[in-house]
Amino acid sequence: MYQDWLFKDFPHGWRLRYRRNGGGYKASSDGARWDPVPSVTQITGILNKNLQEWAVHQVVDYLQRALVPGLVLTEEGVKEILDGAAQAHRRAAREAAGRGRDFHAWAEAYLKGFSPPFPEEEPLRSMAHALAEWWDGNGGRLLRSEEAVFHPSHLYAGRVDLVAVFGGKLFVVDLKTSPRAYPEHFLQVGGYALALWEEGVRVEGGLVLCLREGFVPEEVPLEEAAEAFLGLLAVHRFLKGL
């Protein structure tokens, strides 16, 4: 029944259950009753206005490719193009999610010292080289990767990309395949930090590493981001209750 689930124990008798491929978080304090808890990305997702703009761009790009000069359309052809345009953002999202999973899997293997071959296709290859150069140049030492976190008081969960040491300082790190960091990315790191602190993992700094167009490391002010995340969590709960 639970072959697709992973389990992790937390302080104060709490246990978390979640799907291998991400999401579907449920928590239990007694092992009998399992209640769903929101993920960090679900909570910060209420800020994500950029997805709407991105979806519009996907439709426009599709139409620019489909509507070539001199094209004569039948009624059936018009319907086919409109149907394709309506699905353009979903196709692009599936492709982007696949690239993100592939890159995270490569990064996890590399940072654990397994020396995987660099990806062959772009932009993954450039992103991998940028991350490897930065990591090695800063003497990164990995402590955790792709590990679930949970806050028993605030009842949310997530999966943190990296917890690592740089220059003797412990950082929580989020990898992004986007060209730059958006506000919700900073709050995600704040949410992860809160959960790690609750576990007794005293991360001192936060980083968002944006890898899509050149390498852009963004430092996160943890205390402020954590406080803002809790405010967003309250908004998320209010909206869910409407």
C-alpha positions as CSV (number, residue, x, y, z in Angstrom):
1,M,0.0,0.0,0.0
2,Y,2.8,2.4,0.9
3,Q,5.4,1.3,-1.7
4,D,5.3,4.7,-3.3
5,W,5.7,6.5,0.0
6,L,8.7,7.5,2.1
7,F,8.7,8.0,5.8
8,K,10.7,10.2,8.1
9,D,10.6,10.6,11.9
10,F,10.8,14.0,13.6
11,P,11.1,15.3,17.2
12,H,8.1,15.1,19.6
13,G,6.9,11.8,18.1
14,W,5.9,13.2,14.7
15,R,6.2,11.2,11.5
16,L,6.0,12.4,8.0
17,R,4.8,10.4,4.9
18,Y,5.4,11.7,1.4
19,R,5.6,10.4,-2.2
20,R,9.0,9.4,-3.7
21,N,8.6,11.9,-6.5
22,G,7.6,14.7,-4.3
23,G,4.4,16.1,-2.8
24,G,1.5,14.4,-1.0
25,Y,2.8,15.2,2.5
26,K,0.9,13.7,5.4
27,A,1.9,13.9,9.1
28,S,1.0,11.9,12.1
29,S,1.7,12.3,15.8
30,D,0.4,8.8,16.8
31,G,1.0,6.6,13.7
32,A,-2.7,6.0,13.3
33,R,-4.2,9.3,12.0
34,W,-2.5,10.9,9.0
35,D,-3.4,14.4,8.1
36,P,-2.4,16.2,4.9
37,V,0.0,19.2,5.4
38,P,0.8,21.8,2.8
39,S,4.2,21.9,1.2
40,V,6.5,24.9,1.3
41,T,6.0,25.5,-2.5
42,Q,2.3,25.3,-2.2
43,I,2.4,28.0,0.5
44,T,4.7,30.3,-1.5
45,G,2.9,29.5,-4.7
46,I,0.2,32.1,-3.8
47,L,2.8,34.8,-4.6
48,N,3.7,33.4,-7.9
49,K,2.3,35.8,-10.5
50,N,5.2,35.1,-12.8
51,L,3.6,31.8,-13.9
52,Q,0.7,33.7,-15.5
53,E,3.0,35.7,-17.6
54,W,5.0,32.7,-18.4
55,A,1.9,30.8,-19.6
56,V,0.9,33.7,-21.9
57,H,4.4,33.7,-23.4
58,Q,4.1,29.9,-24.1
59,V,0.9,30.5,-26.0
60,V,2.4,33.4,-28.0
61,D,5.5,31.4,-28.9
62,Y,3.3,28.5,-30.0
63,L,1.2,30.7,-32.2
64,Q,4.3,32.4,-33.7
65,R,5.6,29.0,-34.8
66,A,2.2,27.8,-36.1
67,L,1.0,30.9,-37.9
68,V,3.6,31.2,-40.7
69,P,3.2,33.8,-43.5
70,G,1.0,32.5,-46.4
71,L,-0.6,29.8,-44.3
72,V,-4.2,29.0,-45.5
73,L,-6.3,27.5,-42.7
74,T,-9.4,25.4,-42.9
75,E,-11.9,25.4,-40.1
76,E,-10.3,22.1,-38.9
77,G,-6.9,23.7,-39.1
78,V,-8.0,26.7,-37.0
79,K,-9.4,24.4,-34.4
80,E,-6.2,22.3,-34.3
81,I,-4.0,25.4,-33.8
82,L,-6.3,26.8,-31.1
83,D,-6.3,23.5,-29.3
84,G,-2.5,23.3,-29.5
85,A,-2.2,26.9,-28.1
86,A,-4.5,26.1,-25.2
87,Q,-2.2,23.2,-24.2
88,A,1.1,25.0,-24.9
89,H,1.8,26.0,-21.3
90,R,1.0,22.5,-20.0
91,R,3.4,20.9,-22.5
92,A,6.1,23.4,-21.6
93,A,5.5,22.9,-17.9
94,R,5.9,19.1,-18.3
95,E,9.2,19.6,-20.2
96,A,10.5,22.1,-17.7
97,A,9.6,19.8,-14.8
98,G,11.5,16.9,-16.5
99,R,14.6,19.1,-17.0
100,G,14.4,20.2,-13.4
101,R,14.2,16.7,-12.1
102,D,17.1,15.6,-14.4
103,F,19.3,18.5,-13.2
104,H,18.5,18.0,-9.5
105,A,19.4,14.3,-9.9
106,W,22.7,15.2,-11.6
107,A,23.5,17.9,-8.9
108,E,22.8,15.5,-6.0
109,A,25.1,12.9,-7.5
110,Y,27.9,15.4,-8.2
111,L,27.7,17.1,-4.8
112,K,27.8,13.7,-3.1
113,G,31.1,13.1,-4.9
114,F,29.9,10.4,-7.4
115,S,31.4,12.2,-10.4
116,P,28.5,11.7,-12.8
117,P,29.0,12.6,-16.5
118,F,28.0,16.1,-17.3
119,P,24.7,16.4,-19.2
120,E,25.1,16.7,-23.0
121,E,22.1,18.8,-23.8
122,E,21.8,22.6,-23.2
123,P,20.9,24.4,-21.1
124,L,21.6,21.6,-18.6
125,R,25.2,21.2,-19.5
126,S,26.0,24.9,-19.0
127,M,24.1,24.9,-15.7
128,A,26.0,21.8,-14.5
129,H,29.4,23.3,-15.3
130,A,28.4,26.6,-13.6
131,L,27.3,24.8,-10.4
132,A,30.4,22.5,-10.3
133,E,32.8,25.4,-10.8
134,W,31.1,27.5,-8.0
135,W,30.8,24.5,-5.6
136,D,34.4,23.4,-6.0
137,G,35.7,27.0,-6.0
138,N,34.0,27.7,-2.6
139,G,35.0,24.4,-1.0
140,G,31.4,23.2,-0.5
141,R,30.8,20.3,1.8
142,L,27.4,18.6,1.5
143,L,25.5,17.5,4.7
144,R,22.0,16.8,3.3
145,S,20.4,16.7,-0.1
146,E,16.8,16.3,-1.3
147,E,15.7,15.6,2.3
148,A,12.3,16.1,3.7
149,V,11.7,18.7,6.4
150,F,8.6,19.2,8.6
151,H,7.6,21.7,11.2
152,P,5.4,20.1,13.9
153,S,4.1,23.4,15.4
154,H,3.3,25.1,12.1
155,L,2.3,21.9,10.3
156,Y,3.9,22.2,6.9
157,A,6.5,20.1,5.0
158,G,8.9,20.3,2.1
159,R,12.0,18.9,0.6
160,V,15.2,21.0,0.9
161,D,17.7,20.8,-2.0
162,L,20.9,21.2,0.0
163,V,22.3,21.8,3.4
164,A,26.0,22.5,3.1
165,V,29.0,24.1,4.7
166,F,30.9,27.0,3.1
167,G,33.8,28.6,4.9
168,G,32.7,27.0,8.2
169,K,29.2,28.4,7.9
170,L,26.1,26.2,7.5
171,F,23.7,27.2,4.6
172,V,20.4,26.0,3.4
173,V,20.5,26.1,-0.4
174,D,17.8,26.0,-3.1
175,L,18.7,25.3,-6.7
176,K,16.6,27.0,-9.3
177,T,16.7,26.4,-13.1
178,S,15.2,29.9,-13.6
179,P,17.2,32.8,-14.8
180,R,16.8,34.8,-11.6
181,A,15.4,34.5,-8.1
182,Y,11.8,35.6,-7.5
183,P,10.3,36.7,-4.1
184,E,8.7,33.3,-3.5
185,H,12.1,31.6,-3.7
186,F,13.5,33.7,-0.8
187,L,10.4,32.7,1.3
188,Q,10.9,29.1,0.4
189,V,14.3,29.2,1.9
190,G,12.9,30.9,5.0
191,G,10.4,28.1,5.4
192,Y,13.0,25.4,5.1
193,A,15.2,27.2,7.6
194,L,12.4,27.4,10.2
195,A,11.8,23.6,9.9
196,L,15.6,22.9,10.1
197,W,15.9,25.0,13.2
198,E,13.0,23.1,14.8
199,E,15.0,19.9,14.1
200,G,18.0,21.4,15.8
201,V,19.9,22.1,12.6
202,R,21.3,25.6,13.1
203,V,21.6,26.8,9.5
204,E,23.2,30.3,9.6
205,G,22.7,31.4,6.0
206,G,20.5,30.9,3.0
207,L,21.2,30.8,-0.8
208,V,19.2,30.7,-3.9
209,L,21.3,29.5,-6.8
210,C,19.8,30.5,-10.2
211,L,21.5,28.6,-13.0
212,R,19.5,29.2,-16.2
213,E,21.3,32.2,-17.7
214,G,24.8,32.3,-16.2
215,F,25.3,31.6,-12.5
216,V,23.5,33.9,-10.1
217,P,23.9,33.1,-6.3
218,E,21.4,35.2,-4.2
219,E,21.9,35.4,-0.5
220,V,18.7,35.1,1.6
221,P,18.3,37.1,4.9
222,L,17.1,34.1,6.9
223,E,15.4,35.7,9.9
224,E,13.4,38.1,7.7
225,A,12.5,35.4,5.1
226,A,11.4,33.0,7.9
227,E,9.2,35.7,9.5
228,A,7.7,36.6,6.1
229,F,7.1,32.9,5.4
230,L,5.0,32.5,8.6
231,G,2.9,35.5,7.5
232,L,2.3,33.8,4.1
233,L,1.4,30.6,5.8
234,A,-1.3,32.4,7.7
235,V,-2.6,33.9,4.4
236,H,-2.5,30.4,2.8
237,R,-4.6,29.0,5.7
238,F,-7.1,31.8,5.5
239,L,-7.6,31.4,1.8
240,K,-7.9,27.6,2.1
241,G,-10.6,28.2,4.7
242,L,-12.8,30.3,2.5
